[in-house]
Amino acid sequence: MCSTHGHGLARHGRRRHLRRFGNRQDWLARLEEYQRDLEQELADVADIIRRLQEEGPPNTQTASV
């Protein structure tokens, strides 16, 4: 009997957690938007890396005096 009571508390805890962020559809929409933002940021970083690699190593020679 105690074990079913424990399961009931766990279920209610999850529901309260989801309610704090809205309903399931809102939560899913927010996560999908966040994923798109992260994918765009990743693409931006990859583009910067690609451009830096194409430029080659920087010219570090100094003028002799």
Residue pairs with C-beta under 8 A, 6 or more apart in sequence:
18 24
18 27
21 27
21 30
22 30
